[in-house]
Amino acid sequence: MPNETSKSKKSKRSRRAAQREAQREAPREATREDPARNELISRSLESAQQCLLQQDYGTAFVHYLLVLNLAPVLKDFARESFRFTLFKWADELDSLGRIQDLFDSYEQALELYPVDEVIVNSMGEHLFRMGFRDEAAAHFHKALKLRPDFPEAKENFYRVANWLVERWHFLMLNDHGRNRKYQLAIQRAVQEGFSTVLDIGTGTGILGMCAKKAGASEVYACELSKTMYELGCEVVSANNMADSIKILHMKSLEMEIPKDIPKRVSLVVTETVDAGLLGEGIIESLIHAWKNLLLPPPNPEEPLSTPSQTGRVIPAGATVFGMAVECQEIRRHHRLCVPAVGGLDLEAVGEIRSPVSCSVDADESAEPYTTERLSRLPGGFTALTEPCRVLDIDFNNVQELEGLCCSKTTRLRVPVTQEGVVDALAVWFQLHLDQENSISTGPQENTCWEQAIYPMQSPAHCSVKCGDELLVEVSCRDAYLRLCCVAVVRDGQTFHLDSMEDDDGLISQSNPEVDLCSALASLQTRHDTPANMFTLECSEIALLNNVTYHNSFRTALDKLLTSLRASQETQDPEVCCSEPLYVLDVSEGFSVLSLMAARLGQDSGTVLRAYSSVEKEQHQALLQLLGQSNGVEESAVEFWLSQVDDESALLQRPASEKLWSAIMLDCIETCGLIRQRLMEKATLARCLLEDGGRIFPERIIIHGLLVEADTLLQESAVQGTDPTLGFNIAPFINQFTVPVHVFLDLSTLECTHLSDPAELFTLDLMNTNNNYDSRDIRVRVSASGRVTAIPFWYQIYLDADLTVSTFSQDSHWKQAAVVLQCPLVVNAGDWVRLTVQLHKSSISITAVREEGEEATAAGNASA
């Protein structure tokens, strides 16, 4: 009897060969079968190629669509040309603001090439640039699924994964105490008869599954994020609950009965709370739920009403606490702390503040608070008051919830217990799940929540001493919890931090030479605050406060300009006096480097034209005002974006026959990663320099060390092999594990250093011949333990002598760390070999422990 398996294989090979031959013959077959159709295909293909030569990408794209729809057999043949045409046409549409046409083009392309990872990734890049982060990250993730080793998609995905599945999901699932308390509260409620359940903001579905496991008869859930909705469906299905838990991809505010769920439920479970408790909209969600989705709460007049007739919410309520703190790290990110940087006086321009503010005159886009983990702030903090109770909320009282949104501002008097400067109000809460179970998010707790920080934004410098009282206004305007320190009470007098008036509005202007004046002096307030007020991002304010950075840049620029002047004088003294030097600053966001260059040129008598790439009108106004107050001629600094036709092509000549004397590149993101396309920009910038011109910085050295840090593991993936509360969740959410931790404060990271710092990699922006793609280094282990991560930072060389570190006390940059997928057990004296590779802006690190001539692979991560 013949071997059927062998026959089958031969048959398959024959079929594949026949298919390939058919593909080659398809155009000829089409010609024989339909000459007119084939003539149209041939002419359209030729027209597409002609349009490409003429850079008419829109018409070329239309021709390719026609060809590939009529002759799908040509898809492989035309793939590269089609991609090129699509990307050029998309860039053109983007520059013209034709966003809908851009996405329509990508949709048409994906209909032809639905599994083309390059097109999928490119569409994600456009989505990300336009602010559609969730959709962008989903495209990057899809591209990686199609091709796991696709470096561009991997780099993009790592950079936006925090928006796809936020890192607190991992911390939350690793928080066994928190998970168990929620499970107990839900179990108790279901056993008491609250057996129909709605999980609002279900995420992975864990709370809904807890309800079903406890015996709930009906469980519904809703999730707004598309990615988390799909993840939740996968998890529920994997735990054999797909038929008993219905997950809806929508806001709870949009849910209706009986359209979405058949009847009102008796229990709502949710954890839609942020560090400020109310910022995820829990008040609005619960008011809507009580009115439209939940059974009514128990009636005190009918104590015998059964749970099946009444509704309940878990968590049952919350208590909010707050205290005033002094913290240099918070201060330098929200207020201007230095009078001058790089030779520029900053005090004359007015008030510069961050966009985080609760004041009544704050911009509509202002956030009322930011978040920090107080225990990890560099330099620590000092509590100036005892924790005080700010607010109590009963989530099972709909009248109280409605009143909270429209209630008037209340005022608290908080005694000062420690002398210092009030930099912020720190807020946390205790979440009461039921009568027996509660969760605290306080600064002393090890939870997945950070604390809410309300920075001081008053022009007054608020110094306080024991015996003072702070007047704190509390409100819930716009469904956000808002706290604002408005005044200090000292010795019976009230000093308002903005208006400097007492409660009657009389004291501050009536007699400034008596007691009030001395009190104001002790508060270090200023009467001459200019009327101007500018808003900068927190990272931009921290940069402006970085004196070392600016002074180093000033010195490096001065050395370069001196060298170029000397060179000009040697070649032609007459030209030296008339030929200008050109300096370009292409920093991201607000930067004063161009103004520093203009001031240096003016002080030295050098004809210099400086260009700034700042884009926002407010940034330009601030730069102009700084120039005026520092005596810099208005014509000395120009805005480069007004000089170029294409904003995406910032790096070009200053004039048709001119070259740059200096180009300042922004190389490192605040989060601690190398900026995308840095080396491409450096290559282009080198071509635009005059003889003797320089790129700043000229070189970057990456430093790192081996550490054992369980915290980084907890924040990177669900740990362990045991199911979470008995549910299989980890394999699904760990798909979104990103082996890089950004915005890291290495100085306060709870970790054990297992080696000394080592030089990992060098990026030479001035000499491309010195660069390489990969480097192996050997690191000596100094202490026994488990290598779980490799934190890294940068030494930025402005020139051969002047450097700036991203790991210093006044750095506006954070650090980053690659987290090893499998921790590496080492002993003191061992050697670990690190292979560091650079692909575009992405650094990957592989760690191997050396054992004689053998080595055991331990982990792989990239940033």
Secondary structure as GFF3:
##gff-version 3
##sequence-region A 1 863
A	DSSP	alpha_helix	4	33	.	.	.	ID=ss1
A	DSSP	alpha_helix	35	53	.	.	.	ID=ss2
A	DSSP	alpha_helix	57	70	.	.	.	ID=ss3
A	DSSP	three_ten_helix	72	74	.	.	.	ID=ss4
A	DSSP	alpha_helix	75	96	.	.	.	ID=ss5
A	DSSP	alpha_helix	99	112	.	.	.	ID=ss6
A	DSSP	alpha_helix	117	129	.	.	.	ID=ss7
A	DSSP	alpha_helix	133	146	.	.	.	ID=ss8
A	DSSP	alpha_helix	151	164	.	.	.	ID=ss9
A	DSSP	alpha_helix	168	174	.	.	.	ID=ss10
A	DSSP	alpha_helix	176	191	.	.	.	ID=ss11
A	DSSP	beta_strand	196	200	.	.	.	ID=ss12
A	DSSP	alpha_helix	206	213	.	.	.	ID=ss13
A	DSSP	beta_strand	218	222	.	.	.	ID=ss14
A	DSSP	alpha_helix	226	238	.	.	.	ID=ss15
A	DSSP	beta_strand	245	248	.	.	.	ID=ss16
A	DSSP	three_ten_helix	252	254	.	.	.	ID=ss17
A	DSSP	beta_strand	267	270	.	.	.	ID=ss18
A	DSSP	alpha_helix	282	292	.	.	.	ID=ss19
A	DSSP	three_ten_helix	307	309	.	.	.	ID=ss20
A	DSSP	beta_strand	312	314	.	.	.	ID=ss21
A	DSSP	beta_strand	317	326	.	.	.	ID=ss22
A	DSSP	alpha_helix	328	334	.	.	.	ID=ss23
A	DSSP	beta_strand	340	341	.	.	.	ID=ss24
A	DSSP	beta_strand	344	345	.	.	.	ID=ss25
A	DSSP	three_ten_helix	347	349	.	.	.	ID=ss26
A	DSSP	beta_strand	351	353	.	.	.	ID=ss27
A	DSSP	beta_strand	370	372	.	.	.	ID=ss28
A	DSSP	three_ten_helix	374	376	.	.	.	ID=ss29
A	DSSP	beta_strand	382	383	.	.	.	ID=ss30
A	DSSP	beta_strand	388	394	.	.	.	ID=ss31
A	DSSP	alpha_helix	398	406	.	.	.	ID=ss32
A	DSSP	beta_strand	410	415	.	.	.	ID=ss33
A	DSSP	beta_strand	420	421	.	.	.	ID=ss34
A	DSSP	beta_strand	424	432	.	.	.	ID=ss35
A	DSSP	beta_strand	438	440	.	.	.	ID=ss36
A	DSSP	beta_strand	451	455	.	.	.	ID=ss37
A	DSSP	beta_strand	463	464	.	.	.	ID=ss38
A	DSSP	beta_strand	469	475	.	.	.	ID=ss39
A	DSSP	three_ten_helix	477	479	.	.	.	ID=ss40
A	DSSP	beta_strand	482	490	.	.	.	ID=ss41
A	DSSP	beta_strand	493	496	.	.	.	ID=ss42
A	DSSP	alpha_helix	507	510	.	.	.	ID=ss43
A	DSSP	alpha_helix	515	522	.	.	.	ID=ss44
A	DSSP	beta_strand	533	535	.	.	.	ID=ss45
A	DSSP	alpha_helix	538	544	.	.	.	ID=ss46
A	DSSP	alpha_helix	547	571	.	.	.	ID=ss47
A	DSSP	alpha_helix	573	578	.	.	.	ID=ss48
A	DSSP	beta_strand	581	585	.	.	.	ID=ss49
A	DSSP	alpha_helix	593	604	.	.	.	ID=ss50
A	DSSP	beta_strand	608	612	.	.	.	ID=ss51
A	DSSP	alpha_helix	617	629	.	.	.	ID=ss52
A	DSSP	three_ten_helix	634	636	.	.	.	ID=ss53
A	DSSP	beta_strand	637	639	.	.	.	ID=ss54
A	DSSP	three_ten_helix	640	642	.	.	.	ID=ss55
A	DSSP	beta_strand	660	664	.	.	.	ID=ss56
A	DSSP	alpha_helix	678	687	.	.	.	ID=ss57
A	DSSP	beta_strand	689	696	.	.	.	ID=ss58
A	DSSP	beta_strand	699	704	.	.	.	ID=ss59
A	DSSP	beta_strand	707	708	.	.	.	ID=ss60
A	DSSP	alpha_helix	710	714	.	.	.	ID=ss61
A	DSSP	alpha_helix	730	733	.	.	.	ID=ss62
A	DSSP	three_ten_helix	734	736	.	.	.	ID=ss63
A	DSSP	beta_strand	740	744	.	.	.	ID=ss64
A	DSSP	beta_strand	752	753	.	.	.	ID=ss65
A	DSSP	beta_strand	758	764	.	.	.	ID=ss66
A	DSSP	three_ten_helix	768	770	.	.	.	ID=ss67
A	DSSP	beta_strand	774	780	.	.	.	ID=ss68
A	DSSP	beta_strand	785	797	.	.	.	ID=ss69
A	DSSP	beta_strand	803	805	.	.	.	ID=ss70
A	DSSP	beta_strand	815	826	.	.	.	ID=ss71
A	DSSP	beta_strand	831	839	.	.	.	ID=ss72
A	DSSP	beta_strand	842	851	.	.	.	ID=ss73
A	DSSP	beta_strand	854	862	.	.	.	ID=ss74
###
